[in-house]
Amino acid sequence: MAEFRYRAVNREGKIVAGTQTSHSARDLEVKLKRLNLQLLSCHEYKPLLGFVQRRKVSRRDLINYCFYLEQMTRSGIPLVEALEDLQESLSTSYLGEVIAIQIAEINEGKAFSETLAGFPGIFSGTFISLIKAGEKSGELVSVLKDLTETLIWQDELIAQTRKALMLPMFMAVVVFCVVFFLMTFLVPQLVTFITSMGQELPVYTKLLIVVSDFFVNYWPAVLASPFALIVIFRQLLKHSPRFRFQVDKLKLKIWVLGPLLEKIILSRFVNYLALLYRSGIPIIDSLKMTEIIVENKVIEQALRNVRTMIADGATVSLAFEMGEIFPKLVLSMIRVGEKTGDLGASLQNVSYFYKRDVDELIANVQQMIEPAMTVVMGFIIGWVMLSVLGPVYDLIGNIKI
């Protein structure tokens, strides 16, 4: 896929310019025709540093998309008419352009799921697979409803997670600014006074002076280092699979946050696995589709091993038990589902179990973060005060009256 800049003319004869992601100039021309635009000229857009501003559809727009189609089709309105009504209300947005192309492709004879596949940046492989399964089984309305509920839950989960992380991120910035101010402005003024006492300084005071000197002499590097580390870290994650694996492994072991992250990942995994399996997709194919969405190489490898064991003849519960992914309670729920022949319902119960657990964990983490960051701030300020006032106190104690 490449980004193209184009000039086109609409039905009123007005020149329209813009950008569009397409496989080729010919593909771009076809897309514009579906939007009632006649292509005049185009060229591939390659901005400086290779950064391209991608046109995106927000998760809330996607929720509205699924909800609207589910409500309209449930009422007996044909899918094309439902898309046309939705497209009219979104005509000025990127999603409105996407829907216009979908309408044209459906009228040309394509299936709804096939029109989704043309926009992989908006609709994930799992999303498309669920829609395709709904089309084949005649349960498209139910699939759209499940997708709507899942996307709403994910949106709420992301909002809660951001809220939980907002405070520590803000506190981290505050701590960095306070330390930078102390080391570059306050401590240097006090060092002259401390060293003029002419007495042996304690180790913690010497350490403070060394740190302060480093901040004063290399303050540009200190300010630039967080940004440089972020860039280097992202590049390593992108280009080194081994580094990515070790980082993902470390994430799961971080105190408090590690278990929370693991349950969020497993909750998303089980939720989509239940949706896929209940839509009629075989368990092995469902596992293969959901491996990608976990976005953690350690858990992804464990799920791949589980899929291999099931393909070799192991039961689902035994494979998950050998993979050491789920706790005993969850394994028992899956085992009961296998015995009763209703694995889909059991997976749905597991999904509910994880959703509730994640909500409780996020609430607990939010309560723990603020006092933890306060302790860190107090420790740093206490170290500075002890390093400065300690020698002064010793000097006063040695004065003979």
N, C-alpha and C positions, 0 to 999 in steps of 0.2 A: 504494500500500500504506500502511496506517495501523496504529498500535499500539492494541490494544483491551485494556481490563481487563474481566474477566468473572467472574461467579459462576455455577456450574453444579452439577448434582447427578449423582452416579454411580449405578450399578445398586444399590448397597447403601443408597442414600438419604443418603449423606454429601455435605455441601456442599464444593465445590472452588472455589478462587479462583486466578486467575493472569492472565497476559498472553499475547497471541497476535497475530501480524501477519496481517492479512487485508485484502482489498479492501473489504469492507463487513460490516455486522452479519449479513446473511444468509449471506455466505460463512463467517463465523465460526461460525454455528450449524451449517452443514453439516460443517465441520471437526470440531467438537466431537462431533457425532453419530457420526462415524467413529471417535472415541475412546471411544464408549459414554458420553458425557456429554450431559445435557439442559441447554441454556442457560436460565438464569433471568433474568439481566440483564447488560448490558454498556454501556460507554461508551468513546469514543475517548480515548486517553491522550496528553495534551500537557504534558510536564513543563517546568519552568523552563528557559529558554535554548534550548528546542527539542531538547535532547539526550535520545535514547531509547536505553536499553540493549538492543541487539539480541541475540536468542538466536542463538548461532552453533554451528556444527559444526566441530571442529578438523580439520586436514588428516589427522592420524593416525586419527581416527574414520572419515574418508572412505576412507582406505587400507584399514582393516579392513572397511568396507562393501563395497568392490569385491572385495577378496581373498576374503571369505566367500562372496559371491554367485558368484564365478568358480569356487571350489572345489566348492560345492554343485551348481551347474548342470552343471559338468563331470562330476560323478558321476551325472548323470541325474535329479536331484531337480528337480521343477517350481519355477519362479521364485517362485510365491506361497508354497509351503512353505518355501523357503529364506528368504524375507523374514519369514515367521512365526517361524521358529527364531531368526533374528537379532533380531527385535523383542522376543522374550522375554528375551534377554540384555541388552537396552538399554531395558527398559520404563520406567526412571526417568529417562532422558535425553531431551533434545530430539530427537535422532536417532531414538529409539524412537517418539516421537509422530509424526514424519515418516513412518516406515516403516508405522505403523498406518494412516495416511491413504492411503499408496500401496497397501497391501493392499486396503483398501475400494474404491479407485478401479479397481484391476485386476479385482476381482470384479464391478464394475459394467460392465466391458467396455472400459476404457481400456487403451492400450498402455503398456508400462513407461516409454518415453521421454516420454509425455504426463504421467505422474505426476511425473516429474522436473521438468518445465517449471513446475509449480506452486510450486517452491521455488528461484527464481533466485538467492537469497542463498546457497544451498548448492551447487547444481549450475550450473556455467557453461554458456554457450551452446555452447561447444566440446564439453564433456562430454556434453551432451544430443544434439548432432549425431552424435557417435561412437556413442552407444547406439542412436540411431535407425538409423544405417547398419548397425550390427551386427544389429538386428532384421530389416531388409530383406534382408540378405545371408545370414542364418542363421548368422552368425559372432559372436554375442553373447558367447560364452565367450572367444574370442580378443580381442575388444575390451575386455572386463573385465580380462583379463590384462595387456594393453598399458597400460590406464589405471592398474592397480595399480603396475606397474613405473615408469610415468612419475611418479605421485604420490610413490612412495618416493624416486625420484631428486630430485624437487623438494624434498622434506622434508630430505634429506641436504644438498642444495645450500644451502637456507636456513639450516640449522644451521651449515654451514661458513662462510657469509657472515657470520652473526651473530658467530661466534667470531672471524673476522678483524676485524670492526668493533668488537668489545667492548673490545679493548685501546686503540685510538686514542680511543674515546669516554671511557673511564676516564681516560686520560692527559690528555685535553683538560680534563676536570673538575678534575683535580689541578693542571694548569698554571694554570687560572683561579683556583683557590683560593690557590695559592702567590703569584701576582701580586697578588691582592687583599690578602693578608696583608702582602706586602712594601710595597705602595703606601699602605696605610692605617695600618699600625702601625710597621713597621721604618724605612722611609725618612723619615717625618716626624721621628722622633727623631734621625736622622743629619743632617737638613737644617740644623738649628740649629748643629750642630758644624761642618758644612762652610762655611756662610755666615759663621761667626765668624772664619774664617781671614783674611778681608779681602783675598783675592786673586781675580783673574779666573778664573771657572770655565769649564771646557771646554764645548763645545756639548752633548755627550752628557750631562753632568751637569745642565745647564740643562733639557734635555729631560726628564730623570728627575724633576726638581723639578716641572715643569709637569704631567706625568702624575700624579705623586703628589698634587698639589693638586687635580686634577680628581677623583681617586678619593675624597679626603677630603671635598670639598665636595658631591659628587654621588653618594655611595655608594649611596643607594637606587635611583637611576636605573641605575647600573652593574649592580646585582644584578637589577633587573627587565628590563634590556635584552635578555638572551638569550631570556627567555620572550616578551617583546613581539615580538621579531624573528621568532620561530617562528610566532606567531599571524598576524602580517602576511604572512609568507612563504606560509603555507598558504592564506590567503584570496586572495592574488594568484594562486597556482597554480590555485585553484578557479574564480575568476571572470575571469581574464585569459588567453585562449588564446595571445595573443602572448607574454606573460611565460612561460607554461608551455613554449612552444616554445623560447624562448631558454635557459631553465634546462635543459631536456632536451639541448639542443645543447651547453651548457657541461659537463654531466655527462660526455659522451662525450670531452671534451678534457682532463679532469683527469689530471694525471700519474699513471701507474700504475693508478689506480682507473678511469679512463675506458675503457681497452681491456678491463679485466676486466668492467666493467658491460656493455659492448657485446657481449662474447662470451656472457655469461650470458643476455642478451636474445635473441640470435640462436640460442643453444642451445635455449631454450624454444620459440622460433618454429619452428625446423626439426623439433624433436621432435614437436610437435603437427601440423605440416604433413604429416610422414611418416605419422602415425597416421590423419589424415583421408583422405589420398590413398589409402593402402593399404586403407582401409575402403570404397573405391568412390566417394568424393565427388570430383567434377571439380576440377581444379587451381584454376580461377578461384574457385569457391565455397570451396575449402579456404583459399585466400589471404585471402579476405574474412573468414572466421571467425577466422583467426589474426592478423589485423591488430590486433585489439583487445587481445590478451593481451600484446603487447610492452610496453605501458605506457610508451612513449617516443614523443613526437609526431614527432621527426625520423625515426626508423626507420619509424614508422607511415606517414608521408608517402611515404617511399621505397618501401615495400611497396605502397602504393596506386598509385604510378606504375608499378611492375612489373606489377601486375594489369591496369592499363590497357593496357600494351604487349602483354601476352599476349592480352588480349581483341581487340586490333587485328591479331593474327596473328603476333606475334613468338614465337620459341621460348622455352622457360622459361630455358635457359642464357643466351641473348642478352639477355632482359629483365633477369635478375639482373646480368649484366655491365654493361648500360647503367645500371642502378640503383646500381652501385658499392657493393653491400652486402657481398658475399662476396669472399674472396681467390681467387687464381687456382687454387689446389689444389682448393678447394671447387667452383669453376665447372667444372673438368675432370671432377670426379666426377659432377656433374649432367649434363654434356654426354654422358658415357659412358652414363649411365642412359637418356637420351633416345634415343641411337643403338641401344641394345640392347632398347629397349622395356620396361625395368624401372626406371622413374623412382622408384617407391616404395622399392625396395631401395637405390637411390643416396641418396635422402633419408635413409633410415635410417642409412646409412654416414656421411653428413654429420653427423647427430645424434650418433653415437658419437664422431666426430672432435672436435666441439665439447665434448662432455661431458668427454672426456679432457683437452682443452686448458684448460677452465675449472678442473678439479681441480688441475692443475699451477700455473695462475696464482694461485689462491687460496693454495696452499701458499707460493709465492714472495712474495706480498704480506704474508702473516703474518710471514715472516722479515724483511721490509724495514721494517715499521711500527714495531717496537720501537726499533731504533736511530735511526730518523728522529725519533720523538717524544723520545727521549733528547737528541738534538742540539738540538731546539727548546727543551727545558727548560734545557739547559746554556747556550744562547745568552741566554736571558732572565736567568738568574742571573748569568752572566758580565757582562752589560750593567750590572746593578745593582751588582755588586762593583767593576767598573771605574769607574763613575760616582762611587762613594763613596770608593774607595781611591786613585783617580787624583789628586784634589786633595791628599790627605794625603801621597802620595808626592812630589808637586811641592813641597809645603811643606817636607818634610824635606830635599829636595835643595837648597833655597835657603838652608838654615840654614848660616851660616858658623861654623866652629869657631875 
